[in-house]
Structures are given as C-alpha cells and as structure tokens.
Amino acid sequence: MSILAKHTKGKGGPDKIFRISGMAKARAAEVGKENITNATTGAFLDGNGHLITLKTVEETVKEIPFSEAAEYATIEGSPAFIEAAIEASFREYRPNAFIDGVATPGGTGGIHHALFNYLDDGDTAITMDRYWAAYKSICRETGRNFDTFVMFDAEGNFNVQGCIDKLREYAAKQTNVFLIMNTPANNPTGYNVKLNEWEAIMAELTAIANNGRNNVVLLMDIAYIDFAAPECRKVFQLFNNLPENFLVLVSFSMSKGYTMYGYRLGCLLCVSSNKQEVEDFIAVNKFSSRATWSNCSRLGMLVMEKINGDPVRKAAFRAEQEQLRLSLLKRAELFMKEAREIALPVCPFDSGFFVTVPTEKAEEVAAELRKSDLFVVPLGEGANAGLRIALCAIPEEKITGIPQKIKNALDAVGE
Ligand SMILES: Cc1ncc(COP(=O)(O)O)c(C=O)c1O
C-alpha cells in the first residue's frame, strides 16, 4: 500500500507534451536533429533549436550585481516591480480602477492563487474547450472543478453564446462565477478574442454581477500578450468602472515576453472599482505566497524595474520585442498560407506560439506523423481534439510542407 495521502490518488501519470518531446529527442539522437521536426516545445527557438533571447534583457541581467540579485525579495514584490508589471500589461490602456498586484513565480503562480483564493472547495472554473492543460491540474491540486464551453461555433467564430450559456449555468449553481480567458494569442490555437466578442462577454458578466446573487471573477491569462499586436490591449478599457463585485485578475508572465522562462517571475494583478477589494486581494494573496513559495525571483524584479525606469532602455526593449513578434508571425503566415492552399482545416489563428489542426483522431494522426519524423502534440478528446503545432519551435525552412504532411496523415487515418 502506498504511503501517499489519500487525496493524491489519481495525480501523476505521464505528461503528454513531455512524453512526445521525449520521443522527438530520442529520435533526434538516432538520426540527427536536422532530420526531424520537433514541433512540441512551447518556447521560441531559432533554427538550431536554441532559445531565442532578448539582448536588452540579457544586458540588463548582466548589469545587476550578484549580491543585489541574490537577496530575498519582499513576498508581495517591490512597488517598482508591481508598477512595471502593470505598465507592461496595460500600456496606454490601463483601466480606470484601483489596481495592484503580487509577485508570483511565472504566470502559473498567479493562476494558482486566483483559483485558490476566489473559488470555494468544489466550485467550478470555466474556460474554453481548447485550453492550457495546467488549468485543469491546478484545479485538481486545489480541490476546484473545471468545465469548458466549445471555443468555436460551426462557422469557426468564437462561440460567445456558448460562453454566455456556461456562465449562466454556473451563476445558478455557485456564488462566484469564475471565467478564465487565455487571450490574446491563446494556447493552443493562437486565437485573439475580438473586441466585439469581449463586449458581449463583458455585458453578460456585468449582468451576472448586478443580479443580486453572484460575484464575478474574470481571470485573464496574458502569458503571450507580447506576441499579439500591441493594440490588443484595448480590451483593458472595458474594465473601467466595473461593478464592485466584479473582480478582474490579470496573470502577467515574464517567461515568454521577456524570454526569462527559467527565472520564474510573473505578477497577479487585481483590477477593481472597490479599494477594499484590492486591499483584501493583497493581504490574502501575500499570505498564500508565504504559505507556498514564499518570495519570488529578485533578479527578475530588478530587470523589470530597470527596463521600466529607463525610457531609452525601455524603447530598445520594446523594439526588440516587436521584432520577435513579427518574426514569429512570419512562421505562422507561412503555415497558414500553405494550409489555405490545400484546404487543411486550422482553428482560427491570429498570433502566438501555436496553431491547432482540429481532428477527432488526434492521437492516431500524431502517431502517423511521427512515422515521417514530425512530432506534434495531440490534445483534447472527441470534438475538441486537435494537433498542437508549436511553430515557435521550428524555423521557417522546416515549416514548408508541414500542412501537406498533416493532410496526408489525416487522409491515411481516414479523417
Ligand atoms: C496559456 C499559458 N498560460 C500561462 C503560462 C505560464 O507560464 P509561466 O508560469 O512560465 O509564466 C503558460 C506557459 O506555458 C501558458 O501556456
């Protein structure tokens, strides 16, 4: 009999992404990495498979004395770091509201605290059915349930009505209605929820907040925001003057946008028209940080402070970030063009690290593709299944021909 506590039953098991990327690595060791295509990794890599990093960030890191970086940070994060995270998230679209934040180890930490502190045991968080798998794991870890709505309707539009129906369903079942929106540059589809779609969702959330029974918590996961056009931030202007029982949480991450994946720093921001709600947010989340990871990367904080505090450095950083975004977009445009030419179905894509090819036989198609040394991740089940292709991990020259390979594999398994 295992010594593990009862509540751990069912946890563990292989992580699909790591399993398939393990297969790709094993195959690369056999035949040479230039002879395989590993489209599994969620990091922006160059043609040699090396991590692409931002020079402005690297230089800033190198300027910080080790003795300064090695010190403990405060649990909630320095005020200059929090301000830098607010500025990086919202830029000129900062909502007219009380805003504050707590440091977290990456966006993951912010998602953890949001789910833990704004849902009761057994309550349910809602998101779209094409989602980042860690949401479900965090819900499992914290004793919360997880439910989804179908992300795209039959015409391939974002399924606003499906979202609204799901919100109403849970408004009737629990006090806090909790919606996770991973946009822009959604993982795994690359979809950006459009302003008119946001307006409809916000109208429903506001109506729920005003119904006299419910509170609303909207968690925006903006891990990939710097890979979408900067104007996508317009949506933040919809968070002006919200009802006092409608809380917006924004999970900011330095991993992708600052290419500091392994440094583990993010910030959970709280946006509210009620000052007391923001004060409570800080007190409770600071406590949760103390009770989990304690404090976060001081080096990461100093990097953000230095970039945000120096207009010249900030302009150079933003220009470099923009170059990175455009070079990633080129990969996606190439993929989408070839897909269109052969009528390969692809989920609507705007920006980001991944594209998704919907197929109910995702496992079989992925296995078929591995026969020609193309490694992609099969995700989901049934109608929401698909292949996630990490364009961030493969250079343009390897993208050419991938849509055709996928089409052939779909044909081979009878899809
Ligand atoms: C959708 C999404 N949200 C959040 C994260 C959080 O990443 P991190 O904890 O490194 O900031 C990731 C990372 O892969 C992600 O894909």
The ligand as a MOL file (V3000), in Angstrom:
LIG
                    3D

  0  0  0     0  0            999 V3000
M  V30 BEGIN CTAB
M  V30 COUNTS 16 16 0 0 0
M  V30 BEGIN ATOM
M  V30 1 C -1.5210 29.5910 -21.5780 0
M  V30 2 C -0.3910 29.7130 -20.6280 0
M  V30 3 N -0.5820 30.4150 -19.5370 0
M  V30 4 C 0.3820 30.5870 -18.6270 0
M  V30 5 C 1.6140 30.0150 -18.8000 0
M  V30 6 C 2.5520 30.2540 -17.6820 0
M  V30 7 O 3.8500 30.1990 -17.9040 0
M  V30 8 P 4.8620 30.6760 -16.7720 0
M  V30 9 O 4.4480 30.0600 -15.4870 0
M  V30 10 O 6.1680 30.2020 -17.2440 0
M  V30 11 O 4.7610 32.1580 -16.7240 0
M  V30 12 C 1.8680 29.2280 -19.9460 0
M  V30 13 C 3.1530 28.5590 -20.1580 0
M  V30 14 O 3.3440 27.7100 -20.9700 0
M  V30 15 C 0.8290 29.0760 -20.8850 0
M  V30 16 O 0.9810 28.3710 -21.9930 0
M  V30 END ATOM
M  V30 BEGIN BOND
M  V30 1 1 1 2
M  V30 2 1 2 3
M  V30 3 2 2 15
M  V30 4 2 3 4
M  V30 5 1 4 5
M  V30 6 1 5 6
M  V30 7 2 5 12
M  V30 8 1 6 7
M  V30 9 1 7 8
M  V30 10 2 8 9
M  V30 11 1 8 10
M  V30 12 1 8 11
M  V30 13 1 12 13
M  V30 14 1 12 15
M  V30 15 2 13 14
M  V30 16 1 15 16
M  V30 END BOND
M  V30 END CTAB
M  END
